Amino acid sequence: MDLNLKGRGVIVTGASKGLGRAAARALAAEGANVLAVARSEASLKELSMEDFAGTIYPQVCDMRDRAQVAALADQAVDLLGRLDVVVNNAGIAPAANFLEMDMALFDEVMEVNVASLAVLSQAAARRFVEQGNGGRIINIVSTSGILGKATLAAYSASKGAAIQMTKALAAEWARHDIQVNAIAPGAFATEAQAYVTGNPEVLEKRVRKIPARRMADPDEIGPLICYLSSPSSKFVSGAVYVIDGGETAKQ
């Protein structure tokens, strides 16, 4: 199925590893031109040298710096010639007992996971309206934002906020032909889960909670991101797609 992504301009944040890297690779494989954003310049350059139908352009950005984040929309247009899609994937998930958590760390989680998403979404939407051809925003949230998880209070709160922002912006921006959706991954075998995947006993205990009895490969998020980025999803907005092997369904 041709998703008609060739030549489209896309921003993917947190693209140096994990789900962001998988998203950038999937979109570029479909012919999109991707501004891959992260703090790790070396990882981004490595990604940009891979062979795709589209092109990946590395862009270093600190998601805690709102001015840098807001500038990404203009940078994408300058480099890619247009901006059609934003994948808000950048995020941090520090584990901490909330009784002992430093509120400065709580603020940092909110800055990276919520404020940067809001800043970039606003900047991109202004570009979409200016271009007059609509656009797509895809927010990578988490099942933690649906169920909440112990020792991840700040992360769960931030992802819950991102889910509600997705729905609110979908309702507000539909008249501009801007679709806003979210994807809530469960257990994916990314670098962030190295403790789980590298410990057979911990891994066995973890997958026992998942009806599919396995963790997902990062590349398994790619097809849904490509679909939500494409014209085929033009009437899809305000949705939260859970990809977790059935884990939240059994709650």
C-alpha positions as CSV (number, residue, x, y, z in Angstrom):
1,M,0.0,0.0,0.0
2,D,1.5,3.4,-1.1
3,L,0.9,5.8,1.8
4,N,1.9,8.8,-0.3
5,L,4.6,9.9,2.0
6,K,7.3,10.6,-0.6
7,G,8.7,14.1,-0.3
8,R,6.8,15.0,2.8
9,G,8.6,16.9,5.5
10,V,8.6,15.4,9.0
11,I,10.1,16.2,12.4
12,V,10.8,13.4,14.8
13,T,12.1,14.3,18.2
14,G,14.1,11.9,20.4
15,A,15.2,10.3,17.1
16,S,18.7,9.1,18.2
17,K,17.5,5.8,19.7
18,G,14.5,3.7,20.6
19,L,11.1,4.4,19.3
20,G,12.1,7.8,17.8
21,R,14.9,6.2,15.8
22,A,12.4,3.5,14.6
23,A,9.9,6.2,13.6
24,A,12.5,8.2,11.7
25,R,13.7,5.1,9.8
26,A,10.2,3.9,8.9
27,L,9.1,7.4,7.6
28,A,12.4,7.8,5.6
29,A,11.9,4.3,4.2
30,E,8.5,5.4,2.8
31,G,10.2,8.4,1.1
32,A,9.6,11.1,3.6
33,N,12.3,13.7,4.4
34,V,12.9,13.7,8.1
35,L,14.5,16.2,10.5
36,A,15.8,13.8,13.2
37,V,16.1,15.7,16.5
38,A,18.0,14.7,19.6
39,R,20.8,15.7,21.9
40,S,23.2,13.0,20.6
41,E,24.9,14.4,17.4
42,A,26.9,11.2,16.8
43,S,23.9,8.9,16.9
44,L,21.9,11.3,14.6
45,K,24.8,11.5,12.1
46,E,25.0,7.7,12.0
47,L,21.3,7.5,11.4
48,S,21.4,10.1,8.6
49,M,24.0,8.0,6.7
50,E,21.7,5.0,6.3
51,D,20.2,4.4,2.9
52,F,16.5,5.3,2.6
53,A,14.1,6.4,-0.1
54,G,13.8,9.7,1.7
55,T,16.6,11.7,3.5
56,I,17.3,12.1,7.2
57,Y,18.7,15.4,8.4
58,P,20.3,15.4,11.9
59,Q,19.4,18.3,14.2
60,V,20.8,18.7,17.7
61,C,18.3,20.2,20.1
62,D,17.9,20.4,23.9
63,M,14.2,19.8,24.5
64,R,14.4,21.7,27.8
65,D,15.2,24.9,25.8
66,R,11.9,26.3,24.6
67,A,13.5,28.6,22.1
68,Q,15.4,25.8,20.5
69,V,12.3,23.7,20.3
70,A,10.1,26.4,18.8
71,A,12.8,27.0,16.1
72,L,12.5,23.4,14.9
73,A,9.5,24.1,12.7
74,D,11.3,26.9,10.8
75,Q,14.4,24.7,10.5
76,A,12.4,21.9,9.1
77,V,10.9,24.1,6.4
78,D,14.4,25.6,5.6
79,L,16.0,22.1,5.2
80,L,13.1,20.0,3.9
81,G,11.2,22.7,1.9
82,R,7.9,22.0,3.7
83,L,6.5,20.6,7.0
84,D,3.7,18.1,7.0
85,V,4.1,15.9,10.1
86,V,5.5,16.2,13.6
87,V,6.2,13.1,15.8
88,N,6.6,14.3,19.4
89,N,8.6,11.4,20.8
90,A,11.3,12.9,23.1
91,G,10.8,12.1,26.7
92,I,12.4,11.2,30.0
93,A,11.2,8.7,32.6
94,P,13.3,8.8,35.8
95,A,12.1,6.3,38.4
96,A,11.8,7.7,41.9
97,N,9.8,7.2,45.1
98,F,7.6,10.2,45.0
99,L,7.9,10.8,48.8
100,E,11.6,11.5,48.2
101,M,11.5,13.0,44.7
102,D,13.2,16.4,44.2
103,M,10.6,18.6,42.7
104,A,13.2,20.0,40.3
105,L,13.3,16.6,38.7
106,F,9.5,16.7,38.5
107,D,9.7,20.0,36.7
108,E,12.2,18.7,34.3
109,V,10.0,15.7,33.4
110,M,7.1,18.1,32.7
111,E,9.3,20.4,30.7
112,V,10.6,17.7,28.4
113,N,7.5,15.5,28.2
114,V,4.7,18.2,28.2
115,A,6.0,21.7,27.6
116,S,8.3,20.8,24.6
117,L,5.4,18.9,23.0
118,A,3.2,21.9,23.4
119,V,5.8,24.4,22.1
120,L,6.6,22.3,19.0
121,S,3.0,21.5,18.3
122,Q,2.1,25.2,18.4
123,A,5.0,26.2,16.2
124,A,4.3,23.4,13.7
125,A,0.5,24.1,13.6
126,R,1.2,27.8,12.8
127,R,3.3,26.6,9.8
128,F,0.5,24.2,8.8
129,V,-2.0,27.0,8.8
130,E,0.4,29.3,6.9
131,Q,1.0,26.6,4.3
132,G,-2.8,26.0,4.0
133,N,-2.5,22.3,3.4
134,G,-3.2,20.9,7.0
135,G,-0.8,18.7,8.8
136,R,-0.3,15.8,11.2
137,I,0.9,15.7,14.8
138,I,1.6,12.3,16.5
139,N,2.3,12.3,20.2
140,I,4.2,9.2,21.6
141,V,2.7,8.8,25.0
142,S,2.6,5.7,27.2
143,T,0.4,3.1,28.8
144,S,1.7,4.7,32.0
145,G,-0.4,7.7,31.2
146,I,-3.5,5.5,31.1
147,L,-2.9,3.3,34.1
148,G,-0.3,5.1,36.2
149,K,2.8,3.2,37.6
150,A,4.5,3.2,40.9
151,T,7.8,5.0,41.1
152,L,6.8,6.7,37.8
153,A,4.4,9.4,39.2
154,A,6.0,12.3,37.3
155,Y,6.2,10.3,34.0
156,S,2.7,9.0,34.4
157,A,1.3,12.5,35.0
158,S,3.2,13.9,32.1
159,K,1.9,11.2,29.7
160,G,-1.6,11.6,31.0
161,A,-1.3,15.3,30.3
162,A,0.0,14.6,26.8
163,I,-3.0,12.4,26.1
164,Q,-5.5,15.1,27.1
165,M,-3.6,17.7,25.1
166,T,-3.8,15.4,22.1
167,K,-7.6,15.3,22.4
168,A,-8.0,19.0,23.1
169,L,-5.8,20.0,20.1
170,A,-7.5,17.5,17.9
171,A,-10.8,19.2,18.7
172,E,-9.4,22.8,18.4
173,W,-7.4,22.3,15.1
174,A,-9.7,20.1,13.1
175,R,-11.1,23.1,11.3
176,H,-7.5,23.8,10.0
177,D,-7.3,20.2,8.7
178,I,-4.7,19.3,11.3
179,Q,-5.0,15.8,12.7
180,V,-3.6,15.2,16.2
181,N,-3.3,11.6,17.5
182,A,-1.4,9.7,20.1
183,I,0.3,6.3,20.3
184,A,0.6,4.7,23.8
185,P,3.4,2.0,23.7
186,G,3.6,-0.6,26.3
187,A,6.7,-2.9,26.8
188,F,9.1,-2.3,23.9
189,A,12.6,-3.7,23.8
190,T,14.4,-0.4,23.6
191,E,17.7,0.8,25.2
192,A,15.6,2.2,28.1
193,Q,14.5,-1.3,28.9
194,A,18.0,-2.8,28.9
195,Y,17.7,-3.8,32.6
196,V,14.7,-5.9,31.7
197,T,15.9,-7.4,28.5
198,G,19.3,-8.1,29.8
199,N,18.1,-10.0,32.9
200,P,16.3,-13.4,32.0
201,E,14.5,-13.6,35.3
202,V,13.3,-10.0,35.2
203,L,12.3,-10.4,31.5
204,E,10.3,-13.6,32.3
205,K,8.4,-11.8,35.1
206,R,7.7,-8.8,32.8
207,V,6.4,-10.8,29.8
208,R,4.2,-12.9,32.1
209,K,2.1,-9.7,32.5
210,I,1.7,-9.3,28.7
211,P,-1.0,-11.5,27.0
212,A,1.2,-11.6,23.9
213,R,4.0,-13.1,26.1
214,R,6.7,-10.9,24.6
215,M,8.0,-7.4,24.4
216,A,7.6,-5.5,21.1
217,D,10.5,-4.8,18.7
218,P,10.9,-1.0,18.3
219,D,10.3,-1.3,14.5
220,E,6.7,-2.5,15.3
221,I,5.7,1.1,15.9
222,G,6.7,2.2,12.5
223,P,3.7,1.1,10.4
224,L,1.2,2.9,12.6
225,I,3.3,6.1,12.6
226,C,3.4,6.0,8.8
227,Y,-0.3,5.5,8.6
228,L,-1.1,8.4,10.9
229,S,1.4,10.5,8.9
230,S,-0.3,9.7,5.6
231,P,-3.3,11.2,3.8
232,S,-5.1,7.8,4.4
233,S,-5.7,8.9,8.0
234,K,-7.3,12.2,7.1
235,F,-10.5,11.7,9.2
236,V,-8.6,10.2,12.2
237,S,-8.0,12.6,15.0
238,G,-8.1,12.7,18.8
239,A,-7.4,8.9,18.9
240,V,-5.0,7.2,21.4
241,Y,-3.7,4.0,19.9
242,V,-2.4,1.5,22.5
243,I,0.3,-0.9,21.3
244,D,1.0,-3.2,24.3
245,G,0.3,-6.8,23.3
246,G,-3.1,-6.6,25.2
247,E,-1.6,-5.7,28.6
248,T,-4.0,-2.8,29.4
249,A,-7.0,-4.6,27.9
250,K,-6.9,-7.2,30.7
251,Q,-6.9,-4.6,33.5
